[in-house]
Amino acid sequence: MVGDEEYLNSEFITKVAKRGAEIIDVMGKSSAASAAAAACEHVHDWWNGNLSGGYVSMGVICDGGKYGVDGDLCFSYPCNVVDGEWKIVEGLEINEFSQAKMDATMKEL
């Protein structure tokens, strides 16, 4: 499925966008536990660092912004974390689809 651009750009995005409501419908419970687990994972990566050669997504404020994002926004960037210090990964290629989604998110924020 990962190589299926049509699926990724339509059905997958819709599924991810509605996952919180689906959890509530299926489980009859709030999706707060999912959000709490994500917060715990974020702190884990910040404390322990991330795998060498990979990166983690972190909501950070970056002076001047990166990847075309306004520097005043807290935005999710690809980061490397070493010894509790995070640094935004530079130079990743952003395709048109991803840039459009980033632009839409910036507009919402």
C-alpha positions as CSV (number, residue, x, y, z in Angstrom):
1,M,0.0,0.0,0.0
2,V,2.9,2.4,0.7
3,G,3.8,2.5,-3.0
4,D,0.1,3.2,-4.0
5,E,0.0,7.0,-4.4
6,E,-3.7,7.0,-5.1
7,Y,-4.5,5.2,-1.9
8,L,-2.1,7.3,0.2
9,N,-3.5,10.6,-1.2
10,S,-7.1,9.7,-0.7
11,E,-8.4,6.8,1.4
12,F,-5.4,6.7,3.8
13,I,-5.6,10.5,4.6
14,T,-9.3,10.3,5.2
15,K,-8.8,7.3,7.6
16,V,-6.1,9.0,9.6
17,A,-8.1,12.3,9.8
18,K,-11.1,10.4,11.3
19,R,-9.2,7.9,13.5
20,G,-10.1,9.7,16.8
21,A,-13.9,9.6,16.0
22,E,-13.5,5.9,15.0
23,I,-11.9,5.0,18.3
24,I,-14.7,6.7,20.1
25,D,-17.3,4.8,18.0
26,V,-15.7,1.4,18.3
27,M,-14.5,1.5,21.9
28,G,-17.1,3.9,23.3
29,K,-14.2,5.8,24.9
30,S,-12.3,8.9,24.3
31,S,-9.2,8.9,22.2
32,A,-7.3,10.7,25.0
33,A,-5.3,7.5,25.8
34,S,-4.0,7.6,22.2
35,A,-2.9,11.2,22.6
36,A,-1.4,10.4,26.0
37,A,0.6,7.5,24.4
38,A,1.9,9.9,21.7
39,A,3.0,12.4,24.4
40,C,4.8,9.6,26.2
41,E,6.5,8.5,23.0
42,H,7.6,12.0,22.3
43,V,9.2,12.4,25.8
44,H,10.8,9.0,25.4
45,D,12.5,10.1,22.2
46,W,13.5,13.4,23.6
47,W,15.0,11.8,26.7
48,N,16.6,8.7,25.0
49,G,17.3,10.1,21.5
50,N,16.3,8.4,18.3
51,L,17.8,5.7,16.2
52,S,20.9,6.6,14.3
53,G,20.2,7.3,10.7
54,G,16.5,7.9,11.4
55,Y,14.5,10.8,12.7
56,V,11.5,11.6,14.8
57,S,8.6,14.0,14.3
58,M,8.6,16.7,16.9
59,G,6.4,19.7,17.3
60,V,8.9,22.6,17.8
61,I,9.2,26.3,17.2
62,C,12.1,27.2,14.9
63,D,13.5,30.7,14.7
64,G,12.9,31.8,11.1
65,G,11.1,28.6,10.2
66,K,12.3,25.7,8.0
67,Y,10.8,24.0,5.0
68,G,8.7,27.1,4.2
69,V,7.0,27.1,7.6
70,D,6.4,30.4,9.4
71,G,8.9,30.7,12.3
72,D,6.2,31.8,14.7
73,L,4.4,28.4,14.5
74,C,4.9,25.3,16.5
75,F,5.1,22.8,13.7
76,S,6.0,19.1,13.3
77,Y,9.5,18.8,11.9
78,P,11.7,15.8,11.3
79,C,14.3,15.9,14.1
80,N,17.3,14.1,15.3
81,V,17.7,13.9,19.1
82,V,21.0,13.4,20.8
83,D,21.6,13.8,24.6
84,G,18.3,15.6,25.0
85,E,19.1,18.1,22.3
86,W,16.9,18.2,19.2
87,K,17.9,19.5,15.8
88,I,15.7,19.7,12.7
89,V,16.8,17.5,9.9
90,E,17.7,19.8,7.0
91,G,17.6,19.2,3.2
92,L,14.8,16.7,2.9
93,E,12.9,16.8,-0.4
94,I,9.3,18.0,-0.1
95,N,7.1,16.9,-3.0
96,E,4.1,18.9,-4.2
97,F,1.5,16.8,-2.3
98,S,3.4,17.1,1.0
99,Q,3.9,20.9,0.5
100,A,0.2,21.4,-0.2
101,K,-0.6,19.5,3.1
102,M,1.9,21.6,5.0
103,D,0.5,24.8,3.5
104,A,-3.0,23.8,4.5
105,T,-1.9,23.0,8.0
106,M,-0.1,26.4,8.3
107,K,-3.3,28.2,7.1
108,E,-5.3,26.4,9.8
109,L,-2.8,27.3,12.5
